[in-house]
């Protein structure tokens, strides 16, 4: 594996971890600042002309951490295993 690919492999899982840490820090009771209900309203208010992908999936956001973390981890591990097989 070359150095550039190694850096890419390192960045992906780190971003995954940082993203979950940010979410966990902001995971509060409903109605409180940073709550899932508040985040959901923000996603639904996204301008479809500026954020078409977000607007298309807004009804399913945010995903509870208990569901999102294992899914994201599986994606990262699957991607890394495919890179390894490709070496």
N, C-alpha and C positions, 0 to 999 in steps of 0.2 A: 504494500500500500504506500503510495507516495505521500509526501508531507501535506499537500493541499487536501487530499482525501481524508487524511487523518484528522486535520483541523475541522473539516466538515462533520466527520463522525462525532467529534467531541462537542461541537456546538449544538447539534440537534438535541441530545439528551439534556444538556445544560439549560437550553431554552425551555424545554419541557418542564424541568424542575423549577425554574424561576417562575414560569407562568403559574404553576400550581401553588407555589408559595405566595404569590401575589393574590391569587384567588382565595386561598385559605385565610390570609390576613384580612381580606375584605368580606369574609363570609359572616354575616351578622343575622340577627333576628329580622323577620319580615317587618317592613316599614321603617327600619333603621337605615341611616346612611350606609350605602354599600351593600344593601340587601339584594337578594336574587330578584325580588319584585321590582326594585328600582332598576336593576340591570336589564330586566326584561322589557321594561318601559322604554329604556334607552335604545335597545335593539329594535323594537317595533317602530320607534320614531325615526329610524335611519332613513334618509332620503334615498329611495330606490334608484334615482338617476346617478347618485354619487357612490352608493354602496349596494349595487345590485345583488351581490352574493349574500351579504348580510341580510338584506330585506327578504330574500328568498327563503332564508332559514330562521328568521326572527321568532316565529312561533315556537321553535324548539330550543331557544336560548334563554337563559344560560342552562347548561346541563349540570345536574348535581355533581359535586366533586366525587362522590362515591361511585358514580357511573363513569365519569369522564376520565379519572385517573387510570383505572385498569385498561380502558380502551386506548388511551394515548400511549401508555406503557407498552401495550401489545404492538401498536404501530411502530414504535421506535425499535423494539426488539426484532420485529419481523424485518424491518428495513436493514438493520445491522446484520442480521443473519444472511440476507440476500447479498449484501456487500461482501461478506466473508466467503460465501459460496462462489461469487464472481472473481475472487482473487486467483 
